[in-house]
Amino acid sequence: MIKALIFDVFGTCVDWRNSVAHEVEIAFPGIDSLAFADAWRAEYDPAMRRIRDGGRGYVALDDLHRENLHRVAKRFAVSAPDSLSHVWERLTPWPDVVGGLHALRRHAIIAPCSNGSIALMTRLARHAGLPWDCILGADIARDYKPKPEVYLASCAALRLPPEEVMMVAAHNDDLAAARPLGLQTAFVPRPTEYGPAQDKDLVASEEWDAIAPDFETLAKELFA
């Protein structure tokens, strides 16, 4: 029985690439805004890896985004205001997400299990209309996915055993980290997350517990 679904957010629920590029284009007219967005996102995992590996204490993603913004802006020869880092609170959801989350929420608890902080996830939810029951993820665990502690802390916060919680993601590696811990898994592909030339996470890499083209279909398949 699935009593809760927890979700990756960046890429799975929201279109970070085009959302970020749109605001970058406004801030820096004339630069390649999609290239800037891609470069900013490329700094995401290395910044978290230093924390996961113990080279740095826990730092909220809000602060990492700001640090990474200035690193990328220097590379593009522009001067970025700190306020631009808040674009990650203003991302646009994929078309199926809001309706699909409402459909899923009729049957189970729904919450993000994101590397975003509680503050970031709360503001993003208000902007995008994401109807979470609560905010889980990195801020609770004080660490970053795919560390086991992040998934397990989310289950523990809900007082549910992992087998009653389903991790939903568009990234196979996210699900591969959650499954050995006992969580159920659902893959919903976002084949244009990284643009038209995307070459990863186009299909499920394993036989996950559920595979659906969108959140609305996932709700029908899980709770028909």
C-alpha positions in Angstrom: 0.0 0.0 0.0 1.3 3.5 -0.9 0.6 5.9 1.9 2.8 8.7 0.7 4.5 9.8 -2.5 7.7 11.9 -2.3 9.0 13.7 -5.4 12.1 14.9 -7.0 11.3 18.5 -8.0 13.9 20.1 -10.3 13.3 18.5 -13.6 10.6 16.1 -12.5 8.0 18.7 -11.4 9.3 21.9 -12.9 11.0 23.1 -16.1 14.1 24.7 -14.6 16.0 25.2 -17.9 13.5 27.4 -19.7 12.4 29.1 -16.5 16.0 30.1 -15.6 16.9 31.1 -19.2 13.9 33.4 -19.4 15.0 35.4 -16.4 18.6 35.3 -17.4 17.6 36.8 -20.8 15.9 39.7 -19.0 18.8 40.3 -16.7 21.5 40.0 -19.4 20.0 40.8 -22.9 21.9 39.3 -25.7 23.8 36.5 -24.0 23.0 32.9 -24.6 20.6 32.4 -21.8 20.1 28.7 -22.3 23.8 28.2 -22.2 23.9 30.2 -19.0 21.1 28.1 -17.5 22.9 24.9 -18.4 26.2 26.1 -17.0 24.5 27.2 -13.7 22.8 23.8 -13.4 26.1 22.1 -14.2 27.6 23.6 -11.0 24.8 22.0 -8.9 26.1 18.5 -8.4 29.8 19.4 -7.8 28.7 21.9 -5.1 26.6 19.3 -3.3 29.2 16.6 -3.8 31.7 18.5 -1.6 29.1 18.4 1.2 28.1 14.8 0.6 31.8 13.8 0.7 32.4 15.6 4.0 34.6 18.4 2.5 32.1 21.0 3.7 29.4 21.2 6.3 25.8 21.4 5.2 24.9 24.5 3.3 21.4 25.1 2.1 20.9 25.0 -1.7 19.8 28.6 -1.7 23.4 29.6 -0.8 24.9 27.1 -3.2 22.8 28.5 -6.0 24.0 32.0 -5.2 27.6 31.0 -5.1 27.3 29.1 -8.3 25.5 32.1 -10.0 28.5 34.3 -9.4 30.9 31.6 -10.6 29.0 31.2 -13.9 28.4 35.0 -14.3 32.2 35.6 -14.1 32.6 33.0 -16.9 30.1 34.8 -19.0 31.7 38.2 -18.2 28.5 39.6 -16.6 27.9 40.9 -13.1 24.9 39.1 -11.5 22.9 40.5 -8.6 22.3 38.1 -5.7 18.6 38.5 -6.3 18.9 36.5 -9.5 19.5 33.4 -7.5 15.9 33.5 -6.4 14.8 32.5 -9.9 14.9 28.9 -8.6 11.8 29.8 -6.5 10.0 30.9 -9.7 10.2 27.9 -11.9 7.3 26.8 -14.2 5.7 23.4 -13.6 5.3 20.9 -16.5 1.7 21.0 -17.8 0.6 17.7 -16.2 2.1 18.4 -12.7 -0.4 20.5 -10.8 -3.5 18.5 -11.9 -1.6 15.2 -11.4 -0.5 16.2 -7.9 -4.0 17.0 -7.0 -5.2 13.6 -8.3 -2.5 11.8 -6.4 -3.1 13.8 -3.2 -6.7 12.5 -3.1 -5.2 9.1 -2.3 -1.9 9.6 -0.4 0.3 12.2 1.2 2.4 14.1 -1.2 5.7 16.0 -0.5 8.9 17.0 -2.2 12.0 15.0 -1.4 14.3 17.6 -3.0 17.7 19.0 -2.5 16.0 22.3 -2.3 15.7 23.9 1.2 12.4 24.2 3.0 12.4 27.9 2.2 13.0 27.4 -1.5 10.5 24.6 -1.8 7.8 26.5 0.1 8.2 29.6 -2.1 8.4 27.5 -5.3 5.2 25.7 -4.2 3.4 29.0 -3.8 4.6 30.3 -7.1 3.9 27.1 -9.1 0.7 26.0 -7.3 2.2 22.7 -6.1 -0.2 21.4 -3.4 2.3 19.7 -1.1 1.1 18.4 2.3 4.5 19.2 3.8 8.1 19.9 2.8 10.7 17.1 3.1 14.2 16.5 1.7 17.7 17.8 2.2 16.9 20.4 4.9 15.5 17.7 7.2 18.4 15.3 6.6 21.1 18.1 6.5 22.6 16.3 3.5 22.0 15.8 -0.2 20.6 13.1 -2.4 21.5 10.5 -3.3 22.7 10.0 0.3 20.4 7.4 1.9 19.8 9.7 4.8 17.7 12.0 2.7 15.2 9.4 1.6 15.1 7.7 5.0 14.7 11.0 6.9 11.7 11.8 4.7 10.0 8.5 5.5 10.8 9.0 9.2 9.3 12.4 9.3 6.1 10.9 8.0 6.4 8.1 10.5 6.0 5.6 7.7 8.2 2.6 6.8 10.0 3.0 3.5 7.9 0.3 1.8 4.8 2.5 2.2 6.5 5.4 0.5 7.0 5.8 -3.2 9.8 8.0 -4.7 8.8 9.7 -7.9 11.5 11.0 -10.2 12.4 11.7 -13.8 16.0 10.6 -13.0 16.9 6.9 -12.9 19.8 7.5 -10.5 17.4 9.0 -7.9 15.2 5.9 -8.0 18.3 3.7 -8.0 19.3 5.3 -4.7 15.8 5.0 -3.1 15.0 1.4 -4.1 17.6 -0.4 -2.0 16.3 1.4 1.1 12.9 -0.2 0.6 11.0 2.6 -1.0 8.7 2.0 -4.0 9.7 3.8 -7.2 8.0 5.5 -10.0 9.6 6.9 -13.2 8.0 9.8 -15.1 10.3 10.9 -18.0 11.0 14.5 -18.8 12.7 14.0 -22.2 13.3 17.8 -22.7 14.5 18.7 -19.3 18.0 19.4 -20.7 16.7 20.6 -24.1 16.0 18.9 -27.4 19.4 17.2 -27.5 18.9 15.4 -24.1 20.5 12.0 -24.2 19.8 10.6 -20.6 16.8 9.6 -18.6 14.7 9.3 -21.8 13.5 5.9 -20.7 13.4 3.8 -17.5 16.7 2.1 -16.9 15.1 -0.6 -14.7 11.7 -2.1 -14.1 10.6 0.4 -11.5 7.4 -0.2 -9.6 5.6 2.2 -11.8 6.4 3.9 -15.1 4.1 6.5 -16.5 4.3 9.3 -19.1 3.0 12.0 -16.8 1.6 12.5 -13.3 -2.0 12.3 -14.3 -1.5 8.8 -15.8 0.5 7.8 -12.8 -2.4 8.7 -10.5 -4.7 6.5 -12.7 -2.3 3.6 -12.7 -1.7 3.6 -9.0 -5.1 4.3 -7.7 -7.6 3.2 -10.3 
